[in-house]
């Protein structure tokens, strides 16, 4: 099936794949060729896909997935292959987000933004190290 990963800036990937595992809002879900059509909300996380014996991971931001029997389209805020991510920059962003979270309380309007930034930095760091 065709996997396309699209951000506002670019078409990151358009490849034939055998399997996709995506970070859905309510948990990971897998897609194989011939899957029933559906649309899902995606959360920041790791998108996995398999081509024959090769497995690849992409760090993605929030967005949507459209699944059809012969195609899955991933529309997200951002997406990066591991080799595109600077691990030192991701580590710095993670440390800054952790520091910011310690300064805030959960009822603070900026708390959710700090949590989102921490999750993004953590995912980028993890994918950069794979």
MODELLER restraints for C-alpha pairs under 7 A, 6 or more apart:
rsr = mdl.restraints
at = mdl.atoms
rsr.add(forms.Gaussian(group=physical.xy_distance, feature=features.Distance(at['CA:1:A'], at['CA:16:A']), mean=5.28, stdev=0.5))
rsr.add(forms.Gaussian(group=physical.xy_distance, feature=features.Distance(at['CA:1:A'], at['CA:17:A']), mean=5.52, stdev=0.5))
rsr.add(forms.Gaussian(group=physical.xy_distance, feature=features.Distance(at['CA:1:A'], at['CA:18:A']), mean=6.47, stdev=0.5))
rsr.add(forms.Gaussian(group=physical.xy_distance, feature=features.Distance(at['CA:1:A'], at['CA:33:A']), mean=5.43, stdev=0.5))
rsr.add(forms.Gaussian(group=physical.xy_distance, feature=features.Distance(at['CA:1:A'], at['CA:70:A']), mean=4.68, stdev=0.5))
rsr.add(forms.Gaussian(group=physical.xy_distance, feature=features.Distance(at['CA:1:A'], at['CA:71:A']), mean=5.08, stdev=0.5))
rsr.add(forms.Gaussian(group=physical.xy_distance, feature=features.Distance(at['CA:2:A'], at['CA:14:A']), mean=6.74, stdev=0.5))
rsr.add(forms.Gaussian(group=physical.xy_distance, feature=features.Distance(at['CA:2:A'], at['CA:15:A']), mean=5.56, stdev=0.5))
rsr.add(forms.Gaussian(group=physical.xy_distance, feature=features.Distance(at['CA:2:A'], at['CA:16:A']), mean=4.43, stdev=0.5))
rsr.add(forms.Gaussian(group=physical.xy_distance, feature=features.Distance(at['CA:2:A'], at['CA:17:A']), mean=6.16, stdev=0.5))
rsr.add(forms.Gaussian(group=physical.xy_distance, feature=features.Distance(at['CA:2:A'], at['CA:70:A']), mean=6.37, stdev=0.5))
rsr.add(forms.Gaussian(group=physical.xy_distance, feature=features.Distance(at['CA:2:A'], at['CA:71:A']), mean=4.51, stdev=0.5))
rsr.add(forms.Gaussian(group=physical.xy_distance, feature=features.Distance(at['CA:2:A'], at['CA:72:A']), mean=6.28, stdev=0.5))
rsr.add(forms.Gaussian(group=physical.xy_distance, feature=features.Distance(at['CA:3:A'], at['CA:14:A']), mean=5.59, stdev=0.5))
rsr.add(forms.Gaussian(group=physical.xy_distance, feature=features.Distance(at['CA:3:A'], at['CA:15:A']), mean=5.43, stdev=0.5))
rsr.add(forms.Gaussian(group=physical.xy_distance, feature=features.Distance(at['CA:3:A'], at['CA:16:A']), mean=6.10, stdev=0.5))
rsr.add(forms.Gaussian(group=physical.xy_distance, feature=features.Distance(at['CA:3:A'], at['CA:17:A']), mean=6.42, stdev=0.5))
rsr.add(forms.Gaussian(group=physical.xy_distance, feature=features.Distance(at['CA:3:A'], at['CA:71:A']), mean=5.91, stdev=0.5))
rsr.add(forms.Gaussian(group=physical.xy_distance, feature=features.Distance(at['CA:3:A'], at['CA:72:A']), mean=5.04, stdev=0.5))
rsr.add(forms.Gaussian(group=physical.xy_distance, feature=features.Distance(at['CA:3:A'], at['CA:73:A']), mean=6.00, stdev=0.5))
rsr.add(forms.Gaussian(group=physical.xy_distance, feature=features.Distance(at['CA:4:A'], at['CA:13:A']), mean=5.27, stdev=0.5))
rsr.add(forms.Gaussian(group=physical.xy_distance, feature=features.Distance(at['CA:4:A'], at['CA:14:A']), mean=4.41, stdev=0.5))
rsr.add(forms.Gaussian(group=physical.xy_distance, feature=features.Distance(at['CA:4:A'], at['CA:15:A']), mean=6.74, stdev=0.5))
rsr.add(forms.Gaussian(group=physical.xy_distance, feature=features.Distance(at['CA:4:A'], at['CA:72:A']), mean=6.44, stdev=0.5))
rsr.add(forms.Gaussian(group=physical.xy_distance, feature=features.Distance(at['CA:4:A'], at['CA:73:A']), mean=4.85, stdev=0.5))
rsr.add(forms.Gaussian(group=physical.xy_distance, feature=features.Distance(at['CA:4:A'], at['CA:74:A']), mean=6.01, stdev=0.5))
rsr.add(forms.Gaussian(group=physical.xy_distance, feature=features.Distance(at['CA:5:A'], at['CA:11:A']), mean=6.13, stdev=0.5))
rsr.add(forms.Gaussian(group=physical.xy_distance, feature=features.Distance(at['CA:5:A'], at['CA:12:A']), mean=5.45, stdev=0.5))
rsr.add(forms.Gaussian(group=physical.xy_distance, feature=features.Distance(at['CA:5:A'], at['CA:13:A']), mean=5.08, stdev=0.5))
rsr.add(forms.Gaussian(group=physical.xy_distance, feature=features.Distance(at['CA:5:A'], at['CA:14:A']), mean=6.75, stdev=0.5))
rsr.add(forms.Gaussian(group=physical.xy_distance, feature=features.Distance(at['CA:5:A'], at['CA:73:A']), mean=6.12, stdev=0.5))
rsr.add(forms.Gaussian(group=physical.xy_distance, feature=features.Distance(at['CA:5:A'], at['CA:74:A']), mean=4.67, stdev=0.5))
rsr.add(forms.Gaussian(group=physical.xy_distance, feature=features.Distance(at['CA:5:A'], at['CA:75:A']), mean=6.20, stdev=0.5))
rsr.add(forms.Gaussian(group=physical.xy_distance, feature=features.Distance(at['CA:6:A'], at['CA:12:A']), mean=5.83, stdev=0.5))
rsr.add(forms.Gaussian(group=physical.xy_distance, feature=features.Distance(at['CA:6:A'], at['CA:74:A']), mean=6.00, stdev=0.5))
rsr.add(forms.Gaussian(group=physical.xy_distance, feature=features.Distance(at['CA:6:A'], at['CA:75:A']), mean=4.95, stdev=0.5))
rsr.add(forms.Gaussian(group=physical.xy_distance, feature=features.Distance(at['CA:6:A'], at['CA:76:A']), mean=6.35, stdev=0.5))
rsr.add(forms.Gaussian(group=physical.xy_distance, feature=features.Distance(at['CA:7:A'], at['CA:75:A']), mean=5.94, stdev=0.5))
rsr.add(forms.Gaussian(group=physical.xy_distance, feature=features.Distance(at['CA:7:A'], at['CA:76:A']), mean=5.22, stdev=0.5))
rsr.add(forms.Gaussian(group=physical.xy_distance, feature=features.Distance(at['CA:7:A'], at['CA:77:A']), mean=5.58, stdev=0.5))
rsr.add(forms.Gaussian(group=physical.xy_distance, feature=features.Distance(at['CA:7:A'], at['CA:78:A']), mean=5.43, stdev=0.5))
rsr.add(forms.Gaussian(group=physical.xy_distance, feature=features.Distance(at['CA:7:A'], at['CA:79:A']), mean=6.74, stdev=0.5))
rsr.add(forms.Gaussian(group=physical.xy_distance, feature=features.Distance(at['CA:8:A'], at['CA:77:A']), mean=6.64, stdev=0.5))
rsr.add(forms.Gaussian(group=physical.xy_distance, feature=features.Distance(at['CA:17:A'], at['CA:49:A']), mean=6.76, stdev=0.5))
rsr.add(forms.Gaussian(group=physical.xy_distance, feature=features.Distance(at['CA:17:A'], at['CA:50:A']), mean=5.86, stdev=0.5))
rsr.add(forms.Gaussian(group=physical.xy_distance, feature=features.Distance(at['CA:17:A'], at['CA:51:A']), mean=4.84, stdev=0.5))
rsr.add(forms.Gaussian(group=physical.xy_distance, feature=features.Distance(at['CA:18:A'], at['CA:32:A']), mean=6.47, stdev=0.5))
rsr.add(forms.Gaussian(group=physical.xy_distance, feature=features.Distance(at['CA:18:A'], at['CA:33:A']), mean=6.84, stdev=0.5))
rsr.add(forms.Gaussian(group=physical.xy_distance, feature=features.Distance(at['CA:18:A'], at['CA:50:A']), mean=5.53, stdev=0.5))
rsr.add(forms.Gaussian(group=physical.xy_distance, feature=features.Distance(at['CA:18:A'], at['CA:51:A']), mean=5.37, stdev=0.5))
rsr.add(forms.Gaussian(group=physical.xy_distance, feature=features.Distance(at['CA:18:A'], at['CA:52:A']), mean=6.66, stdev=0.5))
rsr.add(forms.Gaussian(group=physical.xy_distance, feature=features.Distance(at['CA:19:A'], at['CA:31:A']), mean=5.81, stdev=0.5))
rsr.add(forms.Gaussian(group=physical.xy_distance, feature=features.Distance(at['CA:19:A'], at['CA:32:A']), mean=4.95, stdev=0.5))
rsr.add(forms.Gaussian(group=physical.xy_distance, feature=features.Distance(at['CA:19:A'], at['CA:49:A']), mean=5.52, stdev=0.5))
rsr.add(forms.Gaussian(group=physical.xy_distance, feature=features.Distance(at['CA:19:A'], at['CA:50:A']), mean=5.17, stdev=0.5))
rsr.add(forms.Gaussian(group=physical.xy_distance, feature=features.Distance(at['CA:20:A'], at['CA:30:A']), mean=5.60, stdev=0.5))
rsr.add(forms.Gaussian(group=physical.xy_distance, feature=features.Distance(at['CA:20:A'], at['CA:31:A']), mean=5.14, stdev=0.5))
rsr.add(forms.Gaussian(group=physical.xy_distance, feature=features.Distance(at['CA:20:A'], at['CA:32:A']), mean=6.75, stdev=0.5))
rsr.add(forms.Gaussian(group=physical.xy_distance, feature=features.Distance(at['CA:20:A'], at['CA:48:A']), mean=5.70, stdev=0.5))
rsr.add(forms.Gaussian(group=physical.xy_distance, feature=features.Distance(at['CA:20:A'], at['CA:49:A']), mean=4.37, stdev=0.5))
rsr.add(forms.Gaussian(group=physical.xy_distance, feature=features.Distance(at['CA:20:A'], at['CA:50:A']), mean=6.57, stdev=0.5))
rsr.add(forms.Gaussian(group=physical.xy_distance, feature=features.Distance(at['CA:21:A'], at['CA:28:A']), mean=6.55, stdev=0.5))
rsr.add(forms.Gaussian(group=physical.xy_distance, feature=features.Distance(at['CA:21:A'], at['CA:29:A']), mean=5.56, stdev=0.5))
rsr.add(forms.Gaussian(group=physical.xy_distance, feature=features.Distance(at['CA:21:A'], at['CA:30:A']), mean=4.31, stdev=0.5))
rsr.add(forms.Gaussian(group=physical.xy_distance, feature=features.Distance(at['CA:21:A'], at['CA:31:A']), mean=6.37, stdev=0.5))
rsr.add(forms.Gaussian(group=physical.xy_distance, feature=features.Distance(at['CA:21:A'], at['CA:47:A']), mean=5.91, stdev=0.5))
rsr.add(forms.Gaussian(group=physical.xy_distance, feature=features.Distance(at['CA:21:A'], at['CA:48:A']), mean=5.06, stdev=0.5))
rsr.add(forms.Gaussian(group=physical.xy_distance, feature=features.Distance(at['CA:21:A'], at['CA:49:A']), mean=6.30, stdev=0.5))
rsr.add(forms.Gaussian(group=physical.xy_distance, feature=features.Distance(at['CA:22:A'], at['CA:28:A']), mean=5.44, stdev=0.5))
rsr.add(forms.Gaussian(group=physical.xy_distance, feature=features.Distance(at['CA:22:A'], at['CA:29:A']), mean=5.52, stdev=0.5))
rsr.add(forms.Gaussian(group=physical.xy_distance, feature=features.Distance(at['CA:22:A'], at['CA:30:A']), mean=6.45, stdev=0.5))
rsr.add(forms.Gaussian(group=physical.xy_distance, feature=features.Distance(at['CA:22:A'], at['CA:46:A']), mean=6.90, stdev=0.5))
rsr.add(forms.Gaussian(group=physical.xy_distance, feature=features.Distance(at['CA:22:A'], at['CA:47:A']), mean=4.79, stdev=0.5))
rsr.add(forms.Gaussian(group=physical.xy_distance, feature=features.Distance(at['CA:22:A'], at['CA:48:A']), mean=6.51, stdev=0.5))
rsr.add(forms.Gaussian(group=physical.xy_distance, feature=features.Distance(at['CA:23:A'], at['CA:29:A']), mean=6.67, stdev=0.5))
rsr.add(forms.Gaussian(group=physical.xy_distance, feature=features.Distance(at['CA:23:A'], at['CA:42:A']), mean=5.72, stdev=0.5))
rsr.add(forms.Gaussian(group=physical.xy_distance, feature=features.Distance(at['CA:23:A'], at['CA:43:A']), mean=5.80, stdev=0.5))
rsr.add(forms.Gaussian(group=physical.xy_distance, feature=features.Distance(at['CA:23:A'], at['CA:45:A']), mean=5.67, stdev=0.5))
rsr.add(forms.Gaussian(group=physical.xy_distance, feature=features.Distance(at['CA:23:A'], at['CA:46:A']), mean=6.40, stdev=0.5))
rsr.add(forms.Gaussian(group=physical.xy_distance, feature=features.Distance(at['CA:23:A'], at['CA:47:A']), mean=6.46, stdev=0.5))
rsr.add(forms.Gaussian(group=physical.xy_distance, feature=features.Distance(at['CA:24:A'], at['CA:40:A']), mean=6.63, stdev=0.5))
rsr.add(forms.Gaussian(group=physical.xy_distance, feature=features.Distance(at['CA:24:A'], at['CA:41:A']), mean=5.86, stdev=0.5))
rsr.add(forms.Gaussian(group=physical.xy_distance, feature=features.Distance(at['CA:24:A'], at['CA:42:A']), mean=4.39, stdev=0.5))
rsr.add(forms.Gaussian(group=physical.xy_distance, feature=features.Distance(at['CA:24:A'], at['CA:43:A']), mean=5.75, stdev=0.5))
rsr.add(forms.Gaussian(group=physical.xy_distance, feature=features.Distance(at['CA:25:A'], at['CA:41:A']), mean=5.57, stdev=0.5))
rsr.add(forms.Gaussian(group=physical.xy_distance, feature=features.Distance(at['CA:25:A'], at['CA:42:A']), mean=5.18, stdev=0.5))
rsr.add(forms.Gaussian(group=physical.xy_distance, feature=features.Distance(at['CA:25:A'], at['CA:43:A']), mean=5.22, stdev=0.5))
rsr.add(forms.Gaussian(group=physical.xy_distance, feature=features.Distance(at['CA:33:A'], at['CA:69:A']), mean=5.85, stdev=0.5))
rsr.add(forms.Gaussian(group=physical.xy_distance, feature=features.Distance(at['CA:33:A'], at['CA:70:A']), mean=5.83, stdev=0.5))
rsr.add(forms.Gaussian(group=physical.xy_distance, feature=features.Distance(at['CA:34:A'], at['CA:69:A']), mean=4.00, stdev=0.5))
rsr.add(forms.Gaussian(group=physical.xy_distance, feature=features.Distance(at['CA:34:A'], at['CA:70:A']), mean=6.03, stdev=0.5))
rsr.add(forms.Gaussian(group=physical.xy_distance, feature=features.Distance(at['CA:35:A'], at['CA:68:A']), mean=6.55, stdev=0.5))
rsr.add(forms.Gaussian(group=physical.xy_distance, feature=features.Distance(at['CA:35:A'], at['CA:69:A']), mean=4.74, stdev=0.5))
rsr.add(forms.Gaussian(group=physical.xy_distance, feature=features.Distance(at['CA:36:A'], at['CA:68:A']), mean=6.40, stdev=0.5))
rsr.add(forms.Gaussian(group=physical.xy_distance, feature=features.Distance(at['CA:36:A'], at['CA:69:A']), mean=5.89, stdev=0.5))
rsr.add(forms.Gaussian(group=physical.xy_distance, feature=features.Distance(at['CA:37:A'], at['CA:67:A']), mean=5.09, stdev=0.5))
rsr.add(forms.Gaussian(group=physical.xy_distance, feature=features.Distance(at['CA:37:A'], at['CA:68:A']), mean=4.45, stdev=0.5))
rsr.add(forms.Gaussian(group=physical.xy_distance, feature=features.Distance(at['CA:37:A'], at['CA:69:A']), mean=6.29, stdev=0.5))
rsr.add(forms.Gaussian(group=physical.xy_distance, feature=features.Distance(at['CA:38:A'], at['CA:66:A']), mean=6.12, stdev=0.5))
rsr.add(forms.Gaussian(group=physical.xy_distance, feature=features.Distance(at['CA:38:A'], at['CA:67:A']), mean=5.26, stdev=0.5))
rsr.add(forms.Gaussian(group=physical.xy_distance, feature=features.Distance(at['CA:38:A'], at['CA:68:A']), mean=6.95, stdev=0.5))
rsr.add(forms.Gaussian(group=physical.xy_distance, feature=features.Distance(at['CA:39:A'], at['CA:65:A']), mean=5.59, stdev=0.5))
rsr.add(forms.Gaussian(group=physical.xy_distance, feature=features.Distance(at['CA:39:A'], at['CA:66:A']), mean=4.56, stdev=0.5))
rsr.add(forms.Gaussian(group=physical.xy_distance, feature=features.Distance(at['CA:39:A'], at['CA:67:A']), mean=6.11, stdev=0.5))
rsr.add(forms.Gaussian(group=physical.xy_distance, feature=features.Distance(at['CA:40:A'], at['CA:64:A']), mean=5.64, stdev=0.5))
rsr.add(forms.Gaussian(group=physical.xy_distance, feature=features.Distance(at['CA:40:A'], at['CA:65:A']), mean=5.17, stdev=0.5))
rsr.add(forms.Gaussian(group=physical.xy_distance, feature=features.Distance(at['CA:40:A'], at['CA:66:A']), mean=6.68, stdev=0.5))
rsr.add(forms.Gaussian(group=physical.xy_distance, feature=features.Distance(at['CA:41:A'], at['CA:63:A']), mean=6.00, stdev=0.5))
rsr.add(forms.Gaussian(group=physical.xy_distance, feature=features.Distance(at['CA:41:A'], at['CA:64:A']), mean=4.56, stdev=0.5))
rsr.add(forms.Gaussian(group=physical.xy_distance, feature=features.Distance(at['CA:41:A'], at['CA:65:A']), mean=6.43, stdev=0.5))
rsr.add(forms.Gaussian(group=physical.xy_distance, feature=features.Distance(at['CA:42:A'], at['CA:62:A']), mean=5.34, stdev=0.5))
rsr.add(forms.Gaussian(group=physical.xy_distance, feature=features.Distance(at['CA:42:A'], at['CA:63:A']), mean=4.96, stdev=0.5))
rsr.add(forms.Gaussian(group=physical.xy_distance, feature=features.Distance(at['CA:42:A'], at['CA:64:A']), mean=5.17, stdev=0.5))
rsr.add(forms.Gaussian(group=physical.xy_distance, feature=features.Distance(at['CA:42:A'], at['CA:65:A']), mean=6.74, stdev=0.5))
rsr.add(forms.Gaussian(group=physical.xy_distance, feature=features.Distance(at['CA:43:A'], at['CA:61:A']), mean=6.38, stdev=0.5))
rsr.add(forms.Gaussian(group=physical.xy_distance, feature=features.Distance(at['CA:43:A'], at['CA:62:A']), mean=4.47, stdev=0.5))
rsr.add(forms.Gaussian(group=physical.xy_distance, feature=features.Distance(at['CA:43:A'], at['CA:63:A']), mean=6.63, stdev=0.5))
rsr.add(forms.Gaussian(group=physical.xy_distance, feature=features.Distance(at['CA:44:A'], at['CA:60:A']), mean=5.55, stdev=0.5))
rsr.add(forms.Gaussian(group=physical.xy_distance, feature=features.Distance(at['CA:44:A'], at['CA:61:A']), mean=4.18, stdev=0.5))
rsr.add(forms.Gaussian(group=physical.xy_distance, feature=features.Distance(at['CA:44:A'], at['CA:62:A']), mean=4.91, stdev=0.5))
rsr.add(forms.Gaussian(group=physical.xy_distance, feature=features.Distance(at['CA:44:A'], at['CA:120:A']), mean=6.44, stdev=0.5))
rsr.add(forms.Gaussian(group=physical.xy_distance, feature=features.Distance(at['CA:45:A'], at['CA:59:A']), mean=5.94, stdev=0.5))
rsr.add(forms.Gaussian(group=physical.xy_distance, feature=features.Distance(at['CA:45:A'], at['CA:60:A']), mean=5.59, stdev=0.5))
rsr.add(forms.Gaussian(group=physical.xy_distance, feature=features.Distance(at['CA:45:A'], at['CA:61:A']), mean=6.65, stdev=0.5))
rsr.add(forms.Gaussian(group=physical.xy_distance, feature=features.Distance(at['CA:45:A'], at['CA:123:A']), mean=5.92, stdev=0.5))
rsr.add(forms.Gaussian(group=physical.xy_distance, feature=features.Distance(at['CA:46:A'], at['CA:57:A']), mean=6.29, stdev=0.5))
rsr.add(forms.Gaussian(group=physical.xy_distance, feature=features.Distance(at['CA:46:A'], at['CA:58:A']), mean=5.69, stdev=0.5))
rsr.add(forms.Gaussian(group=physical.xy_distance, feature=features.Distance(at['CA:46:A'], at['CA:59:A']), mean=4.86, stdev=0.5))
rsr.add(forms.Gaussian(group=physical.xy_distance, feature=features.Distance(at['CA:46:A'], at['CA:60:A']), mean=6.18, stdev=0.5))
rsr.add(forms.Gaussian(group=physical.xy_distance, feature=features.Distance(at['CA:46:A'], at['CA:123:A']), mean=6.90, stdev=0.5))
rsr.add(forms.Gaussian(group=physical.xy_distance, feature=features.Distance(at['CA:47:A'], at['CA:57:A']), mean=5.62, stdev=0.5))
rsr.add(forms.Gaussian(group=physical.xy_distance, feature=features.Distance(at['CA:47:A'], at['CA:58:A']), mean=5.11, stdev=0.5))
rsr.add(forms.Gaussian(group=physical.xy_distance, feature=features.Distance(at['CA:47:A'], at['CA:59:A']), mean=6.32, stdev=0.5))
rsr.add(forms.Gaussian(group=physical.xy_distance, feature=features.Distance(at['CA:47:A'], at['CA:60:A']), mean=6.72, stdev=0.5))
rsr.add(forms.Gaussian(group=physical.xy_distance, feature=features.Distance(at['CA:48:A'], at['CA:55:A']), mean=6.96, stdev=0.5))
rsr.add(forms.Gaussian(group=physical.xy_distance, feature=features.Distance(at['CA:48:A'], at['CA:56:A']), mean=5.71, stdev=0.5))
rsr.add(forms.Gaussian(group=physical.xy_distance, feature=features.Distance(at['CA:48:A'], at['CA:57:A']), mean=4.60, stdev=0.5))
rsr.add(forms.Gaussian(group=physical.xy_distance, feature=features.Distance(at['CA:48:A'], at['CA:58:A']), mean=6.49, stdev=0.5))
rsr.add(forms.Gaussian(group=physical.xy_distance, feature=features.Distance(at['CA:49:A'], at['CA:55:A']), mean=5.77, stdev=0.5))
rsr.add(forms.Gaussian(group=physical.xy_distance, feature=features.Distance(at['CA:49:A'], at['CA:56:A']), mean=5.49, stdev=0.5))
rsr.add(forms.Gaussian(group=physical.xy_distance, feature=features.Distance(at['CA:49:A'], at['CA:57:A']), mean=6.67, stdev=0.5))
rsr.add(forms.Gaussian(group=physical.xy_distance, feature=features.Distance(at['CA:50:A'], at['CA:56:A']), mean=6.41, stdev=0.5))
rsr.add(forms.Gaussian(group=physical.xy_distance, feature=features.Distance(at['CA:57:A'], at['CA:81:A']), mean=6.83, stdev=0.5))
rsr.add(forms.Gaussian(group=physical.xy_distance, feature=features.Distance(at['CA:57:A'], at['CA:127:A']), mean=6.78, stdev=0.5))
rsr.add(forms.Gaussian(group=physical.xy_distance, feature=features.Distance(at['CA:58:A'], at['CA:79:A']), mean=6.62, stdev=0.5))
rsr.add(forms.Gaussian(group=physical.xy_distance, feature=features.Distance(at['CA:58:A'], at['CA:80:A']), mean=5.65, stdev=0.5))
rsr.add(forms.Gaussian(group=physical.xy_distance, feature=features.Distance(at['CA:58:A'], at['CA:81:A']), mean=4.80, stdev=0.5))
rsr.add(forms.Gaussian(group=physical.xy_distance, feature=features.Distance(at['CA:58:A'], at['CA:82:A']), mean=6.55, stdev=0.5))
rsr.add(forms.Gaussian(group=physical.xy_distance, feature=features.Distance(at['CA:58:A'], at['CA:127:A']), mean=6.83, stdev=0.5))
rsr.add(forms.Gaussian(group=physical.xy_distance, feature=features.Distance(at['CA:59:A'], at['CA:79:A']), mean=5.50, stdev=0.5))
rsr.add(forms.Gaussian(group=physical.xy_distance, feature=features.Distance(at['CA:59:A'], at['CA:80:A']), mean=5.30, stdev=0.5))
rsr.add(forms.Gaussian(group=physical.xy_distance, feature=features.Distance(at['CA:59:A'], at['CA:81:A']), mean=6.43, stdev=0.5))
rsr.add(forms.Gaussian(group=physical.xy_distance, feature=features.Distance(at['CA:59:A'], at['CA:123:A']), mean=6.26, stdev=0.5))
rsr.add(forms.Gaussian(group=physical.xy_distance, feature=features.Distance(at['CA:59:A'], at['CA:124:A']), mean=5.87, stdev=0.5))
rsr.add(forms.Gaussian(group=physical.xy_distance, feature=features.Distance(at['CA:59:A'], at['CA:127:A']), mean=6.09, stdev=0.5))
rsr.add(forms.Gaussian(group=physical.xy_distance, feature=features.Distance(at['CA:60:A'], at['CA:76:A']), mean=6.68, stdev=0.5))
rsr.add(forms.Gaussian(group=physical.xy_distance, feature=features.Distance(at['CA:60:A'], at['CA:78:A']), mean=5.71, stdev=0.5))
rsr.add(forms.Gaussian(group=physical.xy_distance, feature=features.Distance(at['CA:60:A'], at['CA:79:A']), mean=4.29, stdev=0.5))
rsr.add(forms.Gaussian(group=physical.xy_distance, feature=features.Distance(at['CA:60:A'], at['CA:80:A']), mean=6.64, stdev=0.5))
rsr.add(forms.Gaussian(group=physical.xy_distance, feature=features.Distance(at['CA:61:A'], at['CA:76:A']), mean=5.68, stdev=0.5))
rsr.add(forms.Gaussian(group=physical.xy_distance, feature=features.Distance(at['CA:61:A'], at['CA:77:A']), mean=5.28, stdev=0.5))
rsr.add(forms.Gaussian(group=physical.xy_distance, feature=features.Distance(at['CA:61:A'], at['CA:78:A']), mean=5.12, stdev=0.5))
rsr.add(forms.Gaussian(group=physical.xy_distance, feature=features.Distance(at['CA:61:A'], at['CA:79:A']), mean=6.32, stdev=0.5))
rsr.add(forms.Gaussian(group=physical.xy_distance, feature=features.Distance(at['CA:62:A'], at['CA:76:A']), mean=5.48, stdev=0.5))
rsr.add(forms.Gaussian(group=physical.xy_distance, feature=features.Distance(at['CA:62:A'], at['CA:77:A']), mean=5.85, stdev=0.5))
rsr.add(forms.Gaussian(group=physical.xy_distance, feature=features.Distance(at['CA:63:A'], at['CA:75:A']), mean=5.50, stdev=0.5))
rsr.add(forms.Gaussian(group=physical.xy_distance, feature=features.Distance(at['CA:63:A'], at['CA:76:A']), mean=4.09, stdev=0.5))
rsr.add(forms.Gaussian(group=physical.xy_distance, feature=features.Distance(at['CA:63:A'], at['CA:77:A']), mean=6.20, stdev=0.5))
rsr.add(forms.Gaussian(group=physical.xy_distance, feature=features.Distance(at['CA:64:A'], at['CA:74:A']), mean=5.96, stdev=0.5))
rsr.add(forms.Gaussian(group=physical.xy_distance, feature=features.Distance(at['CA:64:A'], at['CA:75:A']), mean=5.25, stdev=0.5))
rsr.add(forms.Gaussian(group=physical.xy_distance, feature=features.Distance(at['CA:64:A'], at['CA:76:A']), mean=6.37, stdev=0.5))
rsr.add(forms.Gaussian(group=physical.xy_distance, feature=features.Distance(at['CA:65:A'], at['CA:72:A']), mean=6.80, stdev=0.5))
rsr.add(forms.Gaussian(group=physical.xy_distance, feature=features.Distance(at['CA:65:A'], at['CA:73:A']), mean=5.58, stdev=0.5))
rsr.add(forms.Gaussian(group=physical.xy_distance, feature=features.Distance(at['CA:65:A'], at['CA:74:A']), mean=4.56, stdev=0.5))
rsr.add(forms.Gaussian(group=physical.xy_distance, feature=features.Distance(at['CA:65:A'], at['CA:75:A']), mean=6.25, stdev=0.5))
rsr.add(forms.Gaussian(group=physical.xy_distance, feature=features.Distance(at['CA:66:A'], at['CA:72:A']), mean=5.61, stdev=0.5))
rsr.add(forms.Gaussian(group=physical.xy_distance, feature=features.Distance(at['CA:66:A'], at['CA:73:A']), mean=5.15, stdev=0.5))
rsr.add(forms.Gaussian(group=physical.xy_distance, feature=features.Distance(at['CA:66:A'], at['CA:74:A']), mean=6.65, stdev=0.5))
rsr.add(forms.Gaussian(group=physical.xy_distance, feature=features.Distance(at['CA:67:A'], at['CA:73:A']), mean=6.58, stdev=0.5))
rsr.add(forms.Gaussian(group=physical.xy_distance, feature=features.Distance(at['CA:82:A'], at['CA:127:A']), mean=5.03, stdev=0.5))
rsr.add(forms.Gaussian(group=physical.xy_distance, feature=features.Distance(at['CA:82:A'], at['CA:128:A']), mean=4.06, stdev=0.5))
rsr.add(forms.Gaussian(group=physical.xy_distance, feature=features.Distance(at['CA:82:A'], at['CA:129:A']), mean=7.00, stdev=0.5))
rsr.add(forms.Gaussian(group=physical.xy_distance, feature=features.Distance(at['CA:82:A'], at['CA:130:A']), mean=6.76, stdev=0.5))
rsr.add(forms.Gaussian(group=physical.xy_distance, feature=features.Distance(at['CA:83:A'], at['CA:128:A']), mean=6.16, stdev=0.5))
rsr.add(forms.Gaussian(group=physical.xy_distance, feature=features.Distance(at['CA:85:A'], at['CA:124:A']), mean=6.69, stdev=0.5))
rsr.add(forms.Gaussian(group=physical.xy_distance, feature=features.Distance(at['CA:85:A'], at['CA:128:A']), mean=5.60, stdev=0.5))
rsr.add(forms.Gaussian(group=physical.xy_distance, feature=features.Distance(at['CA:87:A'], at['CA:125:A']), mean=5.59, stdev=0.5))
rsr.add(forms.Gaussian(group=physical.xy_distance, feature=features.Distance(at['CA:87:A'], at['CA:128:A']), mean=5.86, stdev=0.5))
rsr.add(forms.Gaussian(group=physical.xy_distance, feature=features.Distance(at['CA:90:A'], at['CA:121:A']), mean=5.30, stdev=0.5))
rsr.add(forms.Gaussian(group=physical.xy_distance, feature=features.Distance(at['CA:90:A'], at['CA:124:A']), mean=6.12, stdev=0.5))
rsr.add(forms.Gaussian(group=physical.xy_distance, feature=features.Distance(at['CA:90:A'], at['CA:125:A']), mean=5.27, stdev=0.5))
rsr.add(forms.Gaussian(group=physical.xy_distance, feature=features.Distance(at['CA:91:A'], at['CA:125:A']), mean=6.29, stdev=0.5))
rsr.add(forms.Gaussian(group=physical.xy_distance, feature=features.Distance(at['CA:93:A'], at['CA:121:A']), mean=5.76, stdev=0.5))
rsr.add(forms.Gaussian(group=physical.xy_distance, feature=features.Distance(at['CA:94:A'], at['CA:118:A']), mean=5.45, stdev=0.5))
rsr.add(forms.Gaussian(group=physical.xy_distance, feature=features.Distance(at['CA:94:A'], at['CA:121:A']), mean=4.95, stdev=0.5))
rsr.add(forms.Gaussian(group=physical.xy_distance, feature=features.Distance(at['CA:94:A'], at['CA:122:A']), mean=6.12, stdev=0.5))
rsr.add(forms.Gaussian(group=physical.xy_distance, feature=features.Distance(at['CA:97:A'], at['CA:114:A']), mean=5.81, stdev=0.5))
rsr.add(forms.Gaussian(group=physical.xy_distance, feature=features.Distance(at['CA:97:A'], at['CA:117:A']), mean=6.08, stdev=0.5))
rsr.add(forms.Gaussian(group=physical.xy_distance, feature=features.Distance(at['CA:97:A'], at['CA:118:A']), mean=5.04, stdev=0.5))
rsr.add(forms.Gaussian(group=physical.xy_distance, feature=features.Distance(at['CA:98:A'], at['CA:118:A']), mean=6.54, stdev=0.5))
rsr.add(forms.Gaussian(group=physical.xy_distance, feature=features.Distance(at['CA:100:A'], at['CA:114:A']), mean=6.56, stdev=0.5))
rsr.add(forms.Gaussian(group=physical.xy_distance, feature=features.Distance(at['CA:101:A'], at['CA:111:A']), mean=6.68, stdev=0.5))
rsr.add(forms.Gaussian(group=physical.xy_distance, feature=features.Distance(at['CA:101:A'], at['CA:114:A']), mean=5.97, stdev=0.5))
rsr.add(forms.Gaussian(group=physical.xy_distance, feature=features.Distance(at['CA:104:A'], at['CA:111:A']), mean=6.05, stdev=0.5))
rsr.add(forms.Gaussian(group=physical.xy_distance, feature=features.Distance(at['CA:105:A'], at['CA:111:A']), mean=6.64, stdev=0.5))
